[in-house]
Amino acid sequence: MQIQLTDAGKRFRFDWIFRGLSYAFQPGQRYALLGPNGSGKSTLMKVLSGHLSLSKGKIAFQENQGVLEPEQVYRRVSYAAPYIELIEEFTLAETLDFHIRLKPLLPGFSPEQLYELLDLPRARHKELRFFSSGMKQRVKLALAVCSDTPVLLLDEPTTNLDVQAVAWFKRLVETYAGERLLVIASNDPGDLELCREQLSILDYKK
């Protein structure tokens, strides 16, 4: 799937977060979205995911020579970010079951494989409110990367992860991201090693 931005801009009240952004995110490419904290990376990621509308310009989600309707986009995009909340009252088992009903896993990938991948053997029947911030982030990343969607958006993916979990995340992306369109918003040089193209939000703050 391709995401095409044309003269795109987003503002809150009188402040432009970005504007004049024309860019095509191509299928199979990996993009690093750069910019200091508070510069608008997360705002652009929310636009790319379909969660926010533009204040100016256009965004088009194109697949198989056709343009997707807005209500179709969420099924084609996986999105993980520290600020996206999980349902705290759900156990890990309930969380995985709920998610899979909305978005199927990658072809040939079973729920049991997802449990093994998370490597949280004692947490299957524990409510998420008792998880550490790092454990929650692992769940978010695994659900996003292992869902069968052509677009994968990861905002500050290594937030709350320790050194071993960061290594786990990189293996996760290299093993399961495949040839999907991947966008990672981050200032961590380690995260950016996973990407081939770079886009700076600062170039569109006029």
C-alpha positions in Angstrom: 0.0 0.0 0.0 1.2 3.5 -0.8 0.4 6.6 1.3 0.5 9.8 -0.7 0.6 13.2 1.0 -0.1 16.3 -1.2 0.6 19.8 0.2 -0.4 18.4 3.6 -0.6 20.5 6.8 -1.9 20.1 10.3 -2.5 22.8 12.9 -3.9 23.1 16.3 -5.5 26.5 16.9 -3.1 28.9 15.3 0.0 26.8 15.4 1.1 24.8 12.4 2.6 21.5 13.4 3.7 20.9 9.8 2.6 22.2 6.4 3.6 22.0 2.7 4.3 18.3 3.0 4.2 16.4 -0.3 5.6 12.9 0.0 4.9 9.4 -1.1 5.5 6.5 1.3 6.1 3.5 -1.0 5.3 -0.1 -0.5 8.2 -2.2 0.8 10.2 0.8 1.9 11.4 1.6 5.5 11.3 5.2 6.6 12.7 7.0 9.6 10.7 10.0 10.7 13.1 12.4 12.4 12.7 15.5 14.6 13.2 16.5 18.2 10.7 15.8 21.0 7.6 18.0 20.5 8.3 18.7 16.9 5.2 16.9 15.5 6.4 13.4 14.7 3.6 11.8 16.6 1.0 14.1 15.0 2.2 13.1 11.5 2.1 9.4 12.5 -1.5 9.8 13.6 -2.3 11.3 10.2 -0.6 8.4 8.4 -2.6 6.0 10.5 -5.9 7.7 9.7 -6.5 8.7 13.4 -6.2 12.4 12.6 -7.4 14.4 9.6 -5.4 17.1 7.9 -6.1 20.8 8.3 -4.8 21.4 4.7 -4.0 19.3 1.7 -4.8 15.7 0.9 -3.8 12.2 2.0 -4.5 9.1 -0.2 -4.2 5.5 0.7 -3.7 3.6 -2.5 -3.7 -0.2 -2.9 -3.9 -2.4 -6.0 -4.4 0.7 -8.2 -7.4 1.9 -6.2 -7.9 4.4 -3.4 -9.2 3.2 0.0 -12.1 4.8 1.7 -11.3 6.3 5.1 -13.3 3.6 7.0 -11.2 0.9 5.3 -7.8 2.2 6.4 -7.7 1.0 10.0 -7.8 -2.7 8.8 -4.7 -2.1 6.6 -2.5 -0.3 9.2 -0.8 -1.6 12.3 0.2 1.2 14.8 2.1 1.0 18.0 3.0 3.9 20.3 3.7 4.4 24.0 0.6 6.7 24.3 -1.8 4.1 22.8 -3.5 2.5 25.8 -4.2 -1.2 26.2 -7.4 -2.4 28.0 -5.9 -2.7 31.5 -8.7 -5.0 32.8 -7.9 -7.6 30.1 -5.5 -10.5 30.7 -2.8 -11.1 28.2 -4.9 -14.0 26.8 -8.0 -11.8 26.5 -5.9 -9.0 24.9 -4.5 -11.3 22.2 -7.9 -12.8 21.5 -9.6 -9.4 21.2 -6.9 -8.1 18.9 -6.9 -11.1 16.6 -10.7 -10.7 16.1 -10.0 -7.2 14.7 -6.8 -7.9 12.8 -5.7 -11.4 11.8 -2.1 -12.5 12.4 0.4 -13.0 9.6 -0.3 -16.0 7.4 0.7 -19.2 9.2 1.2 -17.4 12.5 -0.7 -18.9 15.4 -1.7 -17.3 18.8 0.6 -19.8 20.5 3.6 -18.6 18.4 2.7 -15.1 19.6 2.8 -16.1 23.2 6.2 -17.7 22.6 7.5 -14.6 20.8 6.5 -12.4 23.7 8.4 -14.6 26.1 6.2 -13.8 29.1 5.5 -17.3 30.3 3.9 -16.4 33.6 1.8 -13.5 32.3 -0.8 -15.3 30.1 -3.6 -14.9 32.7 -2.4 -11.8 34.4 -4.3 -8.5 33.9 -2.4 -5.9 32.0 -2.7 -3.4 34.8 -0.1 -5.5 36.6 2.3 -5.4 33.7 5.4 -3.2 33.8 5.7 -0.4 31.2 8.3 -2.5 29.4 6.0 -5.5 29.3 3.1 -3.5 27.9 5.4 -2.0 25.2 6.4 -5.5 24.1 2.8 -6.5 23.8 2.0 -3.4 21.7 5.0 -4.0 19.4 4.3 -7.8 19.0 0.6 -7.2 18.1 1.5 -4.5 15.6 4.4 -6.3 13.9 2.7 -9.7 13.8 -0.7 -8.5 12.4 -1.3 -9.1 8.7 -1.4 -5.5 7.4 0.6 -3.9 4.6 1.5 -0.8 6.6 3.4 -0.8 9.9 3.8 2.5 12.0 6.0 2.4 15.1 6.2 5.6 17.1 9.2 5.7 19.6 9.2 1.9 19.6 12.0 1.4 22.2 10.4 3.6 24.8 10.4 1.8 28.2 12.5 -1.1 26.8 15.7 -2.3 28.5 18.7 -3.4 26.6 17.6 -7.0 26.1 14.1 -5.9 25.0 15.6 -3.5 22.5 17.5 -6.4 20.9 14.2 -8.4 21.0 12.5 -5.6 19.1 15.1 -5.4 16.4 14.9 -9.2 15.8 11.1 -8.8 15.7 11.2 -6.2 12.9 13.9 -8.0 10.9 12.1 -11.3 11.1 8.4 -10.3 10.7 8.2 -6.8 9.1 8.9 -8.3 5.7 8.4 -6.1 2.7 5.7 -4.0 4.2 5.7 -0.2 4.3 7.4 0.6 7.6 7.6 4.0 9.2 9.5 4.5 12.5 9.4 7.8 14.4 12.3 8.1 16.7 15.4 10.0 17.8 17.2 6.8 18.8 20.0 6.0 16.4 19.5 2.3 17.0 15.9 2.5 15.8 16.9 4.3 12.7 19.4 1.6 11.7 16.3 -0.4 10.7 15.3 2.2 8.0 16.6 3.0 4.5 14.9 6.4 3.9 14.7 9.5 6.2 12.2 12.3 6.5 12.6 15.2 8.8 9.5 16.9 10.2 11.6 20.1 10.6 11.7 20.5 6.8 8.0 21.2 6.9 7.6 23.7 9.8 7.2 26.9 7.9 
